[in-house]
């Protein structure tokens, strides 16, 4: 899922000039406001954004375009009721989910549940995977970005164009310690007959795939497991990102069959205005859902029966808000929690009391402190600000409290409802849980003389049921490419 918090974005209009709006939300539910705070919705009859008003709890168009003065009766910051928001979210969300398992209630498959902390569905997180990426153009919007630009961004060795840290293929090779070789064939551009705005409410995915097949293509190439299922389909559309309807960057299930092959997950994002804007962050994030079935580690604010928003693990993971770092050109690494669940690194236990040393960028190992609960443990990682961690808000040792049965929707930290993966923020401020920020300079442990963490520090290493996990850490060295620390009893 691809989420936006209070970002100012430019929106094109069919019958008006581009407008700047403040956006909050994701592909399932979003809300736009004018810069001075009036809720705006796109009126497809008029072809322009209009001030919203409320009818039966729903936001509807007042048919007064936002370049005019807002009518007196309309108040600022209009919102739909939480019940309506939930209903709209549920109806969109169900589209992206695989068929529910017959033995489990559907709701539990969202972020927590039986799949070892990962989302339900088909995983292709190891081996050689060739994704199918299709460039799409509209009758009114062509792309300045070439197929060669996209191929380079997805596949090249030592890719650094437009300031990107690496290509998508290099990113996953690095994160998976060489276990996943994910490249993409780039096809197209496929020219769609209608203007871009038409496809906001009418998805083009099936039409485009049928067109690709009509042109002649060997689908077996995209089925790494030989199951008659296409591993990964990515649509990239011409022009800047449109945060509306089916064009909002997202990944979903897609029901499509051809020549004995069926589709599974797809993702969609934009090519941007020109090649300078190409960045790997969101493509990697959505691929993390598609290939590895990684859950989002931020808090939607409307899932699993919890309506309060929080920051999850903030910018410290690609699958939280780390995909946006450095404008998506140096997304943060995938946190140790998810790399471990993917089964890529080997586990190194840090339960014995002694001095340990962890290197930044060592993606071949994760350092785990096990507890008596199989599903609950701590992971320790060096997040010194270099390499893919260059743009993190903090530098030093990260300690995560993990529970594969938790949900990052639950910011409350109670025995029954708590995060699946939470960062023990060194400053004890709980800014991520309180949704105060998505990370700050005090989050990681840097140069701590004496006790840094124990059962009676803030934050503490108590288990979610309040009992002592036994993890105590002292003498953490200065943030650097290698960090040492003592585990003591
Ligand atoms: Zn996501």
Boltz pocket constraint, residues with backbone or C-beta under 6 A from the ligand:
constraints:
  - pocket:
      binder: B
      contacts: [[A, 1], [A, 2], [A, 285], [A, 286], [A, 289], [A, 296], [A, 319]]
      max_distance: 6.0
